[in-house]
Amino acid sequence: MRRIGAALIDSGAYLMGEKDDSIPPTRLHFVGHGSFTAIGYEFLRYFTEFAGLKPNEDVLDVGCGIGRMAIPLANFLRQGQYRGIDIVPAGIEWCQQNITPKHPNFRFELSDIKNTAYNPDGRYKASEYRFPFDDQSFDFVFLTSVFTHLVPEDAENYLSEISRVLRPGGRLLGTWFLLNSESRQLVAAGRGSRPIVYEFKGKEVMVENPAVPEAAIAFDEELIRGIHAKYQLRLQDDIRFGKWCGREDFVSYQDIIVAHKAP
């Protein structure tokens, strides 16, 4: 039903002369909620302000979806190279057909990784997947709403791979649902936007749906700090906490971690 409704929205926009060919049709919007364009530019600001992204740097977008971050980056990343990987074929195909021809320094690749929520028939285990890039290939790696859909062993492998492909001094920006005393209390009180209340292999990890854990998953903050440190990813500043749990003082929807790879 969601795709049928989206198709009707696309048709109506076309008939009214309002369709914007620079962004993907609504029926392909499988990533998150909110305004496609607004969220993209919101994160471009985070990339530059929080992680110091420069126009001549090489960037990896893990979980690039249908280009929500790539589209605003295309007008910023003039001298650098961008690579995007994702597990959903429709998103990669749209980006390859609509972004790369206009911006040859932006390239997209399908990663056929199994995920119970988004790609249940995937070929590779996320816990064993090796990113298709050489060591020390990137200055900046980011993941938006990816770690919130990875079980612990998958998230750890991703952090290991990110450390491998980052150049010394390179930066990582990732978004999470992090569990600490404040967020646990708010979620338990029903203040959160999602009922992430079921234990998954212990209290350090909580999920919204035990049958499909990757639908939404939250990690203990200290656990995630420790995994970053294990792979020489040093947190740059204090974590910028989000509103997902019902917090009144927040930066974005999810919690944002910025880390540097040790020189």
C-alpha positions in Angstrom: 0.0 0.0 0.0 2.9 2.4 0.8 4.3 2.0 -2.7 0.9 2.4 -4.4 0.4 5.7 -2.5 3.9 6.9 -3.4 3.2 6.1 -7.0 0.1 8.2 -6.9 2.0 11.1 -5.3 4.6 10.9 -8.1 1.9 10.9 -10.8 0.2 13.9 -9.2 3.4 15.8 -9.0 4.1 15.1 -12.6 0.7 16.3 -13.8 0.9 19.5 -11.7 4.3 20.2 -13.2 5.9 20.0 -9.7 8.1 16.9 -10.2 11.8 17.5 -9.5 13.9 15.1 -11.5 17.0 15.9 -9.4 15.6 13.7 -6.6 14.3 10.2 -6.7 10.6 9.5 -7.0 8.7 9.0 -3.8 8.0 5.3 -4.4 11.8 4.7 -4.0 12.1 6.4 -0.6 12.9 3.4 1.5 15.2 5.2 3.9 13.8 6.8 7.0 11.2 9.5 7.4 11.2 13.3 7.0 11.9 15.5 4.0 14.4 13.9 1.6 16.0 17.2 0.6 16.0 18.8 4.1 17.6 15.9 5.8 20.3 15.7 3.1 21.3 19.3 3.6 21.0 19.0 7.4 23.7 16.3 7.3 25.9 18.2 4.9 26.0 20.8 7.6 27.0 18.2 10.1 29.7 16.8 7.8 31.3 20.2 7.4 30.8 21.6 11.0 31.3 18.5 13.1 33.7 16.5 10.9 35.5 19.3 9.0 34.7 17.9 5.5 36.4 19.8 2.7 35.5 19.9 -1.0 38.8 18.1 -2.1 38.5 15.1 0.2 37.6 11.5 -0.7 34.4 10.2 0.9 32.7 6.9 1.5 29.0 6.8 2.1 28.1 3.4 3.7 24.3 2.8 3.2 23.9 5.5 0.5 20.3 4.5 -0.2 18.8 6.6 -3.0 21.3 9.4 -2.8 19.8 11.4 0.1 23.3 12.5 1.1 25.0 12.2 -2.3 22.7 14.8 -3.9 23.7 17.7 -1.7 27.3 16.5 -1.5 27.5 16.6 -5.4 27.5 20.4 -5.4 30.1 20.6 -2.5 32.5 17.8 -3.2 34.0 19.3 -6.4 37.6 18.0 -6.3 37.2 14.9 -4.1 35.9 11.5 -5.0 32.7 10.0 -3.6 31.9 6.3 -3.4 28.5 5.0 -2.2 27.5 1.4 -1.3 24.2 0.0 -0.4 22.3 -3.3 -0.1 19.1 -2.2 -2.0 19.5 -2.6 -5.8 16.8 0.0 -6.7 18.6 2.7 -4.9 22.0 1.9 -6.4 20.4 1.8 -9.9 18.7 5.2 -9.5 22.0 6.8 -8.3 24.0 5.2 -11.1 21.6 6.4 -13.7 20.8 9.9 -12.3 23.8 11.1 -10.3 26.9 9.6 -11.9 26.3 10.9 -15.4 26.1 14.5 -14.1 28.9 14.0 -11.5 31.5 11.4 -12.7 33.4 11.7 -9.4 30.3 10.1 -7.7 30.1 6.3 -8.1 27.8 3.8 -6.6 28.1 0.0 -6.0 25.8 -2.7 -4.8 26.8 -4.7 -1.7 24.7 -7.8 -1.6 24.7 -8.1 2.2 22.1 -10.1 4.0 19.8 -8.0 6.3 16.6 -9.4 7.7 14.9 -6.0 7.4 16.2 -4.7 4.0 17.8 -7.6 2.1 16.8 -11.0 3.5 18.2 -12.9 0.5 21.6 -11.2 0.5 24.6 -13.2 -0.4 27.1 -12.0 2.2 27.1 -11.9 6.0 27.6 -8.4 7.2 29.8 -9.7 10.0 32.3 -11.0 7.4 31.9 -8.5 4.6 35.0 -6.7 3.3 34.4 -3.3 1.9 35.4 -3.2 -1.8 38.1 -0.6 -1.3 41.9 -0.6 -0.7 43.4 0.3 2.7 43.6 4.0 3.5 41.4 5.1 0.6 39.2 7.7 2.2 39.5 10.9 4.3 35.9 10.7 5.5 33.4 7.9 6.0 29.8 8.4 7.1 26.9 6.2 7.9 23.4 7.7 8.5 20.8 5.3 9.9 22.9 2.2 9.3 24.2 1.2 12.7 20.6 1.4 13.9 19.9 -1.6 11.6 23.0 -3.8 12.4 23.3 -6.5 15.0 26.4 -6.3 17.3 28.8 -8.5 15.3 27.8 -6.7 12.1 28.4 -3.3 13.6 31.8 -4.3 14.9 32.9 -5.6 11.5 31.8 -2.3 9.9 33.8 -0.3 12.4 36.8 -2.6 11.7 36.4 -2.1 7.9 36.0 1.7 8.3 39.2 1.9 10.3 40.9 -0.1 7.5 39.8 2.1 4.6 40.3 5.4 6.5 43.5 7.3 6.0 45.4 8.2 9.2 43.7 11.2 10.7 40.6 10.5 8.7 37.1 11.0 10.2 34.0 8.9 10.8 30.5 10.2 11.4 28.0 7.6 12.4 24.4 7.8 13.8 23.2 5.5 16.5 20.5 4.7 19.0 22.7 4.8 22.2 21.6 3.4 25.6 22.6 5.3 28.7 20.8 6.1 32.0 18.9 9.0 30.4 17.8 7.2 27.2 16.9 4.0 29.1 14.7 5.8 31.5 12.9 7.8 28.7 12.3 4.7 26.6 11.0 2.7 29.6 8.6 5.6 30.3 7.2 5.3 26.8 8.7 8.7 25.7 10.7 7.2 22.7 9.6 7.4 19.1 10.1 3.6 18.8 9.5 0.9 21.4 13.1 -0.4 21.5 12.4 -2.4 24.7 13.4 -6.1 24.0 16.8 -7.4 25.1 19.0 -8.9 22.3 21.7 -11.2 23.6 21.9 -9.3 26.9 21.1 -5.9 28.3 23.7 -4.1 26.2 21.6 -4.3 23.1 17.9 -3.7 22.7 15.6 -4.1 19.7 12.2 -3.1 18.7 11.2 -6.4 17.1 12.9 -9.6 18.3 11.7 -11.4 15.1 13.4 -8.8 12.9 16.1 -7.3 15.1 17.6 -5.2 12.3 14.4 -3.2 12.1 15.6 -1.0 14.9 18.4 -1.7 17.3 20.0 0.3 20.2 23.4 -0.3 21.8 24.9 0.6 25.2 26.9 3.7 24.9 29.9 2.3 26.7 29.9 -0.8 24.5 30.1 1.4 21.4 32.8 3.7 22.8 34.9 0.5 23.5 34.5 -0.8 20.0 35.6 2.5 18.5 38.6 2.5 20.7 39.4 -1.1 19.7 39.8 -0.1 16.1 41.7 3.1 16.8 38.8 5.4 16.2 39.0 8.1 18.8 35.9 10.1 19.6 36.5 13.7 18.6 34.0 15.5 20.8 31.2 14.7 23.2 28.5 12.6 21.6 25.7 14.7 20.1 22.6 13.0 21.5 19.3 12.8 19.5 15.6 13.0 20.2 14.8 9.4 19.3 14.3 8.4 23.0 12.2 11.4 23.8 15.0 13.7 24.9 14.1 17.4 25.0 17.6 18.8 24.4 19.0 17.2 21.2 20.9 17.9 17.9 19.3 15.5 15.4 16.9 12.5 15.5 19.6 9.9 16.1 22.7 10.2 18.2 25.8 11.4 16.3 29.3 10.1 17.0 32.3 11.7 15.2 35.7 9.9 15.5 39.2 10.3 14.1 41.4 7.4 13.0 44.6 7.5 15.0 47.5 9.0 12.9 
